[in-house]
Amino acid sequence: MKLIQKTNIKDTKVMNKDLILRERLAIQRTVLANQSTFLAFLRTAMYFLIAGLSLQNLLKVENSVLIEIGLFVTSFVIILLGTLNFFKHKKSISENKKHIGDYQLEYYK
């Protein structure tokens, strides 16, 4: 009976170590997803910026300046929202890292 209890304690510690590793990997994936999302915002903003820059050369429209300004403003808004989104999620991820560390100390004792 005591042998079984010792084995269960070892299995529990191995499981806790696996959980710590899984959670660290999950956080890394979340950080990478956040960076990827920011780059997608940046790419989209650049598309709008390039569209605004090249509109006058491609199309002969009377009020193309208004359309260009609209595309520039849209580009600026997208990059602003993307940056705010990135830092908001980065802060949330760093706050959640603190909760994972709570039981790591118990495991290593």
N, C-alpha and C positions, 0 to 999 in steps of 0.2 A: 504494500500500500504506500509506503513512504517513497519507494522507487518511482512509482507512477506520479506522485506529487512533484518530485524533483524534475521529472521529465516534462511535466506540464509547465512548470515555472520556466524552464529553458525554452520551451516552445513559445511561451508568452513573450519572453524577451526577444526572441528571433522575430516574432510577428510584429512587435513594437518597432524593431529596427527596420523591418520591411515597410511598415506604415510611414516611418519618418522618411525613408528613401522615396516612396511613392509620392508623398506630399511635397518633398523638395523638387522632384521631377515635374509634378503638376504645376508648381509655382513657376518653374523655368519655362514650361510650355505657355503658361499664362502671360509671362513677361514677353516672350517671343510673339505671341498673338497680339499683344498690345502694341509692340513695335511695328508689326506688320500692318496693323490697322492704321497707325499713324502714317506709315509710308503710302498707304492707299489714299488717305486724305491728301497727302502732299502731291501724289501723282495726279489726282483729280484736279487739284487747284492749279497745277502746272498746265493741264490740258485747257482749262478755261483761260489761263493767262496767254497761252500760245494762240488760242482761238481769237482772243482780243487783239493780239499783235498782228496776226496775219489776215484779219478780216478785211482791212482796207485794200490789201493787195489782191485778194481773191475775188471779192464781190464789188461791184460798182453800185452801191446803195447811197441814196442821198443823205440819210441820217446815220451813216455808219459810225460816227463819233459817239452817238448815244448808245448804240449797241456795244461798242468797244468799252465804254465806261461801265456799262452793265456787266460785261464779262469780267472786267478788272475787279469790280466790287464783289462779284460772285466768287472770284478766285480768292480775294482777301478774306471773305467771310468763311470760306471752306477751310483755309489754312488756319484761321483763328479758332474755329470750332474743333479742328483736328488737334491742335496744340492743347486746347483746354481739355479735350477728351483724354488725350494721352497722359497729361499730368494728373487728372482726376483719378484715372485708373491706376496710375503708378503709385499714387498715395494709398489707394485702397489695397493694392497688392502688398505694399510694405507694411501696412497695418495688420494684414492677415498673416504675414510671416511671424509676427510677434506671438500669435496664438499657437503656432506650431511649436515654437521653442519651449512652451510651458512644460510639456511632459518629456522633452528631451533630457532635461536635468534629472528627472526621476529615473530614466532608463540608464543613464551612465553612472548612477550611484551604486 
